[in-house]
Amino acid sequence: MSIDWHMSAALENVPRGESELPEVTSLAGAVRAWTMLDGEMQGEAVLTPERPVEMDDGEPVAAFSGEAIRALAERLPK
């Protein structure tokens, strides 16, 4: 499995000041931002890459939440 960490992705349902505007950045940046959230916010966040990501089971995933984002975080390049 090869993940394009440079593609755009939005991290949604995360409060930013007085609003909940999605943060649009690279997939790697969005996953790293998710890892810095507290547990409750991690559970509510939704990560949407610009195109589906093929995971280990071969199925393309168009949006990630909770443990699915954690699975991506475990694959982040160092």
LOLO-976175 format. One line per 10 residues: number of its first residue (from 1); for each residue z, x, y of C-alpha. Coordinates in steps of 0.5 Angstrom, whole numbers. Layout:
BEGIN
NUM	Z,X,Y ~ ...
# end
This chain:
BEGIN
1	0,0,0 ~ -2,3,7 ~ 1,-1,13 ~ -2,0,20 ~ 4,1,24 ~ 0,2,30 ~ -3,-5,30 ~ 0,-10,35 ~ 6,-14,33 ~ 10,-20,37
11	18,-20,35 ~ 20,-27,37 ~ 26,-32,37 ~ 30,-26,40 ~ 34,-27,47 ~ 32,-23,53 ~ 36,-24,59 ~ 35,-31,60 ~ 29,-32,56 ~ 26,-32,49
21	19,-29,51 ~ 16,-25,45 ~ 16,-17,45 ~ 9,-15,44 ~ 9,-8,42 ~ 6,-4,35 ~ 9,-6,29 ~ 13,0,28 ~ 16,-1,35 ~ 18,-8,33
31	21,-7,26 ~ 25,-1,30 ~ 27,-6,35 ~ 29,-11,30 ~ 34,-6,26 ~ 38,-5,33 ~ 39,-13,33 ~ 46,-16,31 ~ 46,-19,24 ~ 45,-26,27
41	39,-24,31 ~ 36,-21,25 ~ 36,-27,22 ~ 33,-31,27 ~ 28,-26,29 ~ 20,-27,27 ~ 16,-22,27 ~ 8,-23,27 ~ 3,-17,26 ~ -4,-18,29
51	-7,-19,22 ~ -3,-20,15 ~ 0,-14,12 ~ -1,-13,5 ~ 6,-12,1 ~ 7,-9,-6 ~ 5,-16,-9 ~ -2,-15,-6 ~ -1,-22,-2 ~ -2,-21,5
61	4,-23,9 ~ 2,-26,16 ~ 9,-27,19 ~ 16,-24,17 ~ 23,-26,18 ~ 30,-24,15 ~ 30,-19,9 ~ 22,-19,9 ~ 23,-15,16 ~ 28,-11,12
71	23,-9,7 ~ 18,-7,12 ~ 24,-3,16 ~ 25,1,9 ~ 18,3,9 ~ 18,6,17 ~ 15,13,17 ~ 20,18,19
# end
